[in-house]
Amino acid sequence: MADKNAPGALDVITTPDYEAMVIGAHPDDDDFAAAATSALWVKQGKKVVWVVMTDGAEGSEVPSLVDTEFMLTREQEQRMACEVLGVQAVEFLRFSDGHLRNTEAARKAVVRLIRKYRPRIVITHDPSQLFFAPDPDEKPEDTAYLNHPDHRATGNIVLDAIFPAVGNPRSYRELLVEGFPPYRVHELYLFGTEHINTYIDVSETIDLKTKALQCHVTQFGTDAEMLEWIRKWTAETAKQAKEKKGLDMQYAEAFRRIKLYVPKQEEK
Ligand SMILES: [Zn+2]
């Protein structure tokens, strides 16, 4: 901005603390999308934090469950999954499952967390993905998957938080008093996207990913088929990495990587 050197101008912090913050709509979204990548980075000595936007209260087919109890159970499952992966911190924002909107309150909550942890990379849902629909003529047996509105809302909330609010000294000035000054996120990784450009070799941590998903007992019980499906899906992604980028991997997680900020040489 033009008045960067004006009296009272606040420096925007560019040095990260955490390597990555994964932000998913529901307990288990972070696991599906980025559990193996998170575990890999943790193994490399990096810090990773997970965020869950909603309370997960609609993740059941039993109408009579008590919301609060179910929420706490799912949070506990998510904590156990993070424990398995070595993810150092997890935050629950507890917005209403199934009804998440890109509101002032949601954006501010995300700005607060990004400023608190200062992740180099933020990983979240691709908000532009309305559905995944195979061509009915090519795959007559397959059905489409409509992307959950909470997933799209999460993507939009996170993108709007990152720019301009997280790095703007005049956005959410009340957060300055709480000790959360402006910070610049370096990269954005989107999952649940048809615009993949980055493959992470997770052959080393695929087992941890399946173990983490097993922690979500309310969602999958002891469903061995689901774990088999995860392996197949991750192996299929590795095959794509070979076809599209010539990369040799057994298992891969895939993202659309977007660079937002490149530190100057002396900062690195
Ligand atoms: Zn979800």
Boltz pocket constraint, residues with backbone or C-beta under 6 A from the ligand:
constraints:
  - pocket:
      binder: B
      contacts: [[A, 25], [A, 26], [A, 29], [A, 148], [A, 151]]
      max_distance: 6.0
